[in-house]
Amino acid sequence: MTTRAIHCLVVLGPTATGKTRLAVTLARALAGEIVSADSRQVYRGLTIGTGKDLADYGSGDQAVPHHLIDVVDPDEDYHLFRYALEARQAIADIARRGRLPIIVGGTPLYINALLDEYTLEGGGPDPDLRAKLECQSDDQLLERLHHEAPDIHARVDTTQRKRIIRALEIALTRTPPDDRPLPPLDALLLAPYYHRTETHARIKTRLDARLEEGMIDEVRQLHKNGLTWERLDQFGLEYRHVAAFLKGETSLSQMHDTLYFRIRRFCKSQDSWFRKMERAGKIIHWLPGGDTSRALNLAHLFLDGKPLPPPDFQLKDITYGPRSNQRSASSGEQSAR
């Protein structure tokens, strides 16, 4: 029996481009609920530094329902396996209630896990089991893997110890497949678009605002509440560099400038992910200036089962720099208008 796909919207894009605000606008107009696809917003207490923008969701009876935000304590491990499971469950529940799932976030790994229906065998990482496996040689691990799960053994990369250990971890914890698999997703991908120079300006404005809102105090309080400097470093970007400032390893101005540079570089890496998604055949509708009206028009066509126009441009065709024989960023933006 064929399982009917779940219609959903995905709002993605680089950092500081207004994804949350656009997603909330769509949710209010289309009876939707938000499913976060952000690897840090799952943690309680990481609010300013992760840009949860909780005020955008509203409050009381007028609040837009949202999922997978503030679901674990910051000293817990949260990984792709758990995210994919919990996000799929949230999406299916939203759809069963007749609401529209709207996935929003800037963690491409999480988004791809949902769109590509990754098959995640076995349980999540198990530190105790992994520690025991680390004590064994590669030959011992491979022999045990062949005995426990010859199918996994046949496809594992035997040249990388880390992958051998993870493969055996999967083999020892996997369970029979669910008799009620979650339906596939039929998704419309929407993304606010700004020229790179404007995105950089937005990054700086947002960074300055977060510092004014108390981001340093947030990190200080997290450490006071028991998070180690090492754990804060693992959260990257804002938490890593503010922690360095609090430890006296850098000045306030140095911290600001370094963080601004690192966020810009992170934005560039996100762009690379989205270009890769387009090259793999995914259609992303880029919305200059986060055009809400165009987003709503596309969403209505999609939900009504009507043909969608092709994207005005694709990020993979936009280049920055002196390569004049290729399409430029400015010409890509002009074609979108």
Helices and strands as residue ranges (DSSP letters): E 6-11, H 19-30, E 32-36, G 54-57, G 60-62, E 66-67, H 80-96, E 100-104, H 108-115, H 127-134, H 138-148, H 150-155, H 161-173, E 185-193, H 196-213, H 215-224, H 229-234, H 237-246, H 252-279, E 284-288, H 292-303, G 315-317, H 329-336
